[in-house]
Amino acid sequence: MTKVDQYKEEKKNRKIKRSNWENWKKTQEIIYDKYEISNAKWDFFYDEESDEEFEKREKDNQVLPTNDPNFKAMEKDMEERSKRIAKRRDAAEKLKKVGNDLMKKQKYQEAAEKYTEAIGHIKDSKV
């Protein structure tokens, strides 16, 4: 996880630096003659490493350990969990709609039962 965090932080910093560089260039174009943009501020806003070098290093040093069997098992588990959560969410949504229809028909006790059943499927949803 520390590698992932480091990667995300580095990616975010590069994006910020690129944005700062682009903003600085636009400012210079407004203030000065369009053809006299100085690249002297490049080092201030941008790393010495080019984008191509960064992308190559990014490909060479993959953050995700795709060959690790533990990682594959964890990835499979995450996919299965997300599918189960999606099914429970769909079931809860259907029960909520049934409860709403019962509320419109003023069948409050039956609607409360449907809502309670829906909450049983997915407890973390405020809706």
VOGU-190317 format. One record per atom (N, C-alpha, C): residue number from 1; x, y, z. Coordinates in steps of 0.02 Angstrom, whole numbers, padded with zeros to 5 digits. Example, Ala and Ser with C-alpha at 12.3 -4.5 7.8 and 13.67 -1.06 7.14 Angstrom:
BEGIN
1:00660:-00284:00390;
1:00615:-00225:00390;
1:00660:-00165:00390;
2:00642:-00112:00354;
2:00684:-00053:00357;
2:00645:00002:00394;
END
This chain:
BEGIN
1:00041:-00060:00000;
1:00000:00000:00000;
1:00043:00063:00000;
2:00102:00059:00031;
2:00145:00118:00031;
2:00168:00135:-00039;
3:00181:00084:-00080;
3:00201:00097:-00149;
3:00144:00130:-00187;
4:00084:00106:-00175;
4:00025:00135:-00209;
4:00017:00208:-00188;
5:00024:00220:-00123;
5:00018:00289:-00098;
5:00072:00334:-00127;
6:00133:00308:-00130;
6:00189:00347:-00158;
6:00175:00362:-00232;
7:00151:00312:-00268;
7:00136:00321:-00339;
7:00082:00373:-00349;
8:00028:00369:-00309;
8:-00026:00417:-00315;
8:-00002:00487:-00300;
9:00040:00494:-00248;
9:00065:00560:-00230;
9:00110:00588:-00285;
10:00153:00545:-00313;
10:00197:00568:-00367;
10:00157:00588:-00429;
11:00106:00548:-00445;
11:00064:00563:-00503;
11:00027:00629:-00493;
12:00002:00640:-00432;
12:-00034:00702:-00416;
12:00013:00762:-00421;
13:00075:00754:-00394;
13:00123:00809:-00397;
13:00143:00826:-00468;
14:00151:00776:-00509;
14:00168:00789:-00579;
14:00111:00826:-00614;
15:00050:00807:-00599;
15:-00008:00840:-00629;
15:-00012:00913:-00607;
16:00001:00925:-00544;
16:00001:00994:-00519;
16:00056:01035:-00551;
17:00116:01006:-00556;
17:00171:01042:-00587;
17:00157:01058:-00660;
18:00128:01009:-00696;
18:00111:01021:-00766;
18:00059:01076:-00772;
19:00009:01075:-00729;
19:-00042:01127:-00729;
19:-00012:01196:-00715;
20:00033:01198:-00665;
20:00067:01262:-00649;
20:00107:01287:-00709;
21:00141:01242:-00742;
21:00181:01261:-00801;
21:00137:01289:-00856;
22:00081:01254:-00870;
22:00035:01277:-00922;
22:00006:01346:-00903;
23:-00012:01355:-00840;
23:-00039:01419:-00818;
23:00013:01475:-00824;
24:00075:01459:-00807;
24:00128:01508:-00812;
24:00139:01529:-00885;
25:00138:01478:-00931;
25:00146:01494:-01002;
25:00089:01539:-01027;
26:00028:01524:-01006;
26:-00029:01566:-01027;
26:-00022:01637:-01001;
27:00001:01643:-00940;
27:00011:01710:-00910;
27:00063:01748:-00949;
28:00117:01714:-00967;
28:00170:01747:-01004;
28:00146:01769:-01073;
29:00103:01729:-01103;
29:00076:01747:-01169;
29:00033:01810:-01164;
30:-00003:01817:-01109;
30:-00045:01875:-01100;
30:-00003:01937:-01087;
31:00046:01929:-01043;
31:00086:01987:-01022;
31:00137:02008:-01074;
32:00172:01961:-01102;
32:00227:01975:-01148;
32:00207:01957:-01220;
33:00253:01971:-01265;
33:00243:01953:-01335;
33:00235:01877:-01339;
34:00189:01854:-01378;
34:00174:01783:-01383;
34:00234:01740:-01404;
35:00280:01769:-01438;
35:00336:01730:-01464;
35:00397:01732:-01418;
36:00391:01764:-01361;
36:00449:01769:-01317;
36:00437:01732:-01251;
37:00412:01671:-01254;
37:00402:01632:-01193;
37:00469:01604:-01172;
38:00488:01620:-01111;
38:00552:01595:-01085;
38:00541:01529:-01051;
39:00585:01482:-01063;
39:00581:01417:-01031;
39:00625:01415:-00969;
40:00646:01473:-00944;
40:00689:01475:-00885;
40:00652:01450:-00823;
41:00587:01458:-00821;
41:00548:01436:-00763;
41:00531:01362:-00765;
42:00550:01329:-00818;
42:00534:01258:-00826;
42:00556:01217:-00765;
43:00616:01227:-00742;
43:00641:01188:-00685;
43:00601:01202:-00622;
44:00577:01262:-00616;
44:00538:01279:-00557;
44:00471:01242:-00556;
45:00440:01236:-00614;
45:00374:01206:-00618;
45:00376:01132:-00635;
46:00430:01109:-00663;
46:00429:01042:-00692;
46:00490:01003:-00671;
47:00483:00937:-00667;
47:00540:00894:-00650;
47:00588:00890:-00709;
48:00648:00868:-00694;
48:00697:00858:-00747;
48:00678:00797:-00789;
49:00644:00751:-00758;
49:00624:00690:-00793;
49:00569:00706:-00843;
50:00577:00685:-00904;
50:00527:00698:-00955;
50:00466:00653:-00945;
51:00412:00669:-00979;
51:00352:00629:-00974;
51:00364:00558:-01000;
52:00404:00553:-01054;
52:00418:00487:-01082;
52:00456:00444:-01032;
53:00505:00474:-00998;
53:00544:00437:-00948;
53:00499:00415:-00890;
54:00455:00460:-00869;
54:00409:00444:-00814;
54:00363:00387:-00834;
55:00335:00389:-00893;
55:00290:00336:-00916;
55:00326:00269:-00923;
56:00389:00272:-00947;
56:00427:00210:-00953;
56:00441:00181:-00884;
57:00460:00224:-00838;
57:00473:00201:-00769;
57:00409:00175:-00738;
58:00354:00206:-00755;
58:00289:00185:-00729;
58:00272:00114:-00754;
59:00286:00101:-00818;
59:00272:00034:-00846;
59:00319:-00018:-00817;
60:00383:00001:-00810;
60:00433:-00046:-00785;
60:00420:-00065:-00712;
61:00401:-00017:-00672;
61:00389:-00028:-00601;
61:00314:-00028:-00587;
62:00282:-00080:-00607;
62:00210:-00084:-00597;
62:00195:-00084:-00522;
63:00146:-00045:-00505;
63:00127:-00040:-00435;
63:00089:-00102:-00413;
64:00047:-00128:-00457;
64:00007:-00187:-00440;
64:00047:-00250:-00455;
65:00053:-00294:-00405;
65:00091:-00356:-00415;
65:00047:-00408:-00451;
66:00042:-00403:-00516;
66:-00004:-00446:-00554;
66:00016:-00520:-00553;
67:00079:-00535:-00541;
67:00102:-00605:-00541;
67:00095:-00638:-00473;
68:00080:-00601:-00422;
68:00075:-00627:-00354;
68:00009:-00665:-00344;
69:00011:-00729:-00326;
69:-00051:-00767:-00317;
69:-00094:-00739:-00261;
70:-00063:-00711:-00209;
70:-00103:-00681:-00155;
70:-00142:-00621:-00180;
71:-00111:-00583:-00224;
71:-00145:-00525:-00253;
71:-00203:-00546:-00296;
72:-00193:-00599:-00336;
72:-00246:-00623:-00379;
72:-00305:-00648:-00338;
73:-00290:-00683:-00283;
73:-00344:-00707:-00239;
73:-00381:-00649:-00208;
74:-00345:-00598:-00187;
74:-00376:-00539:-00158;
74:-00418:-00502:-00209;
75:-00392:-00497:-00270;
75:-00429:-00464:-00324;
75:-00494:-00502:-00339;
76:-00491:-00568:-00342;
76:-00550:-00609:-00355;
76:-00601:-00600:-00299;
77:-00576:-00599:-00237;
77:-00620:-00590:-00180;
77:-00655:-00522:-00183;
78:-00619:-00470:-00202;
78:-00648:-00403:-00208;
78:-00702:-00402:-00262;
79:-00690:-00435:-00317;
79:-00740:-00437:-00371;
79:-00803:-00473:-00348;
80:-00793:-00530:-00313;
80:-00851:-00567:-00289;
80:-00891:-00527:-00238;
81:-00856:-00491:-00194;
81:-00889:-00449:-00145;
81:-00929:-00394:-00178;
82:-00899:-00363:-00229;
82:-00935:-00308:-00262;
82:-00997:-00334:-00298;
83:-00994:-00395:-00325;
83:-01053:-00424:-00357;
83:-01107:-00438:-00306;
84:-01088:-00466:-00248;
84:-01137:-00479:-00195;
84:-01169:-00415:-00170;
85:-01128:-00364:-00162;
85:-01154:-00299:-00139;
85:-01203:-00271:-00190;
86:-01186:-00276:-00254;
86:-01230:-00250:-00306;
86:-01297:-00288:-00306;
87:-01295:-00354:-00296;
87:-01357:-00393:-00294;
87:-01400:-00372:-00234;
88:-01368:-00363:-00176;
88:-01405:-00343:-00116;
88:-01434:-00272:-00125;
89:-01395:-00229:-00157;
89:-01419:-00161:-00169;
89:-01480:-00161:-00215;
90:-01477:-00202:-00268;
90:-01534:-00207:-00314;
90:-01596:-00235:-00279;
91:-01586:-00286:-00238;
91:-01642:-00315:-00201;
91:-01672:-00263:-00153;
92:-01630:-00226:-00119;
92:-01654:-00174:-00073;
92:-01691:-00119:-00111;
93:-01666:-00102:-00169;
93:-01700:-00050:-00209;
93:-01769:-00073:-00231;
94:-01775:-00136:-00251;
94:-01840:-00163:-00271;
94:-01888:-00163:-00212;
95:-01864:-00183:-00154;
95:-01907:-00184:-00094;
95:-01927:-00113:-00075;
96:-01883:-00066:-00083;
96:-01899:00004:-00068;
96:-01955:00029:-00114;
97:-01951:00011:-00178;
97:-02003:00032:-00225;
97:-02070:00001:-00207;
98:-02069:-00063:-00187;
98:-02131:-00096:-00166;
98:-02158:-00060:-00104;
99:-02114:-00043:-00057;
99:-02135:-00006:00002;
99:-02164:00062:-00015;
100:-02134:00096:-00063;
100:-02161:00161:-00085;
100:-02231:00153:-00115;
101:-02240:00102:-00155;
101:-02307:00089:-00184;
101:-02358:00075:-00130;
102:-02338:00036:-00079;
102:-02384:00021:-00024;
102:-02400:00084:00016;
103:-02351:00129:00023;
103:-02364:00192:00059;
103:-02415:00234:00021;
104:-02410:00234:-00045;
104:-02458:00272:-00085;
104:-02529:00244:-00078;
105:-02533:00179:-00067;
105:-02598:00146:-00057;
105:-02620:00149:00016;
106:-02580:00183:00058;
106:-02593:00192:00129;
106:-02594:00126:00168;
107:-02553:00079:00146;
107:-02544:00016:00182;
107:-02477:00022:00221;
108:-02480:00058:00276;
108:-02420:00078:00311;
108:-02384:00019:00345;
109:-02420:-00027:00373;
109:-02388:-00083:00407;
109:-02349:-00126:00357;
110:-02380:-00142:00300;
110:-02346:-00182:00249;
110:-02286:-00144:00220;
111:-02294:-00079:00211;
111:-02239:-00038:00185;
111:-02180:-00038:00234;
112:-02195:-00033:00299;
112:-02142:-00034:00350;
112:-02105:-00101:00349;
113:-02142:-00155:00338;
113:-02110:-00221:00334;
113:-02063:-00225:00274;
114:-02085:-00198:00217;
114:-02042:-00199:00157;
114:-01980:-00155:00167;
115:-01989:-00098:00198;
115:-01932:-00054:00212;
115:-01882:-00088:00259;
116:-01909:-00121:00310;
116:-01866:-00157:00358;
116:-01828:-00213:00323;
117:-01863:-00248:00279;
117:-01830:-00301:00241;
117:-01775:-00272:00195;
118:-01789:-00215:00165;
118:-01739:-00183:00122;
118:-01678:-00162:00162;
119:-01690:-00135:00222;
119:-01634:-00115:00265;
119:-01592:-00176:00284;
120:-01625:-00234:00292;
120:-01588:-00295:00308;
120:-01540:-00315:00252;
121:-01557:-00299:00191;
121:-01514:-00316:00135;
121:-01452:-00271:00132;
122:-01462:-00207:00145;
122:-01405:-00161:00139;
122:-01411:-00108:00194;
123:-01372:-00117:00246;
123:-01378:-00075:00306;
123:-01341:-00009:00301;
124:-01294:-00004:00256;
124:-01253:00057:00253;
124:-01283:00111:00208;
125:-01340:00098:00177;
125:-01370:00147:00133;
125:-01419:00190:00173;
126:-01410:00255:00171;
126:-01456:00299:00207;
126:-01524:00302:00174;
127:-01526:00294:00109;
127:-01589:00298:00072;
127:-01633:00241:00093;
END
